[in-house]
Amino acid sequence: MELTPGQVAVVTGAASGIGLAMARRFAADGLKVVLADVEEGALEEAAAGLRKDGADVHACVVDVADRAQVETLATETYERYGAVHVLCNNAGVGSGAEGRMWEHDPNDWKWAFAVNVWGVFHGVQAFVPRMIAGGEPGHVVNTSSGDGGIAPLPTASVYAVTKAAVVTMTESLYAHLKAEHARVGASVLFPGPHMLRTGLWESHRNRPARYAKQKPRKTPYRSLGQWEAAMKEAGHEVRFTPVEDVADLVAEGIRAGRFWLLPESEHSDRQIRARSQSMLDRADPSYLEHFILD
């Protein structure tokens, strides 16, 4: 589909990081943008910045884990603008889990699934039927990750499991839309190809009480800056992809009707080939050996 001035884009997790970069890119293309985020202060700041640049913006405080709040977001959007052409189910959190899987706090899994999986599903159910009924071209972009979407990073296994689910959900959505001959397309986004400077590392700042940890952490949460410093001290090169590049990939992918919004990367390609070959050979997942901890 073409992205043209006057269309409407809805972005969750839009107060910072990838979400805000996508909102800015859509606004630069002349689209009206609806920003949804759980963090009110950051959301207001993001909306004010876009309005200062001349964008038509509507901001809603939304916890995507809450189905009713996502339904309200859809209702408000249609009442205000009458249509939605682009939906980016982008909100996500890191789980905060540590240790082996059998040691995890169950609430780490419940919270990560509530946002990363149920949040995407809530977005699909709240918006897609209305997008189809509107009869106009539309597109849904669901944010996954190379961690899980391609192969899991065992040290972030909860997050990986949720992002693998997003890939399968989006594949299914694509098939369902095709079966309905809908004018709405679907894509799954793998931000990258390198690390990104986003608030994902500090997800715990917005963790709701209903998913509070039942077991205290053994180690303090580590910020992105602390991780980067540790990697450099260990002699490892750290590369980052600007979030603006991810937003450009999304806009270009929507225009081209691409399902896999997967940036070129030798590392990702090696993982994809190794995982596929392991399955075809009915062999052990040797592609995980690099990540297996003592």
Beta strands, then each sheet from edge to edge (+ up, - down):
strand 1: 8-12
strand 2: 32-37
strand 3: 57-61
strand 4: 86-89
strand 5: 138-143
strand 6: 184-189
strand 7: 260-261
sheet 1: 3+ 2+ 1+ 4+ 5+ 6+ 7+
end
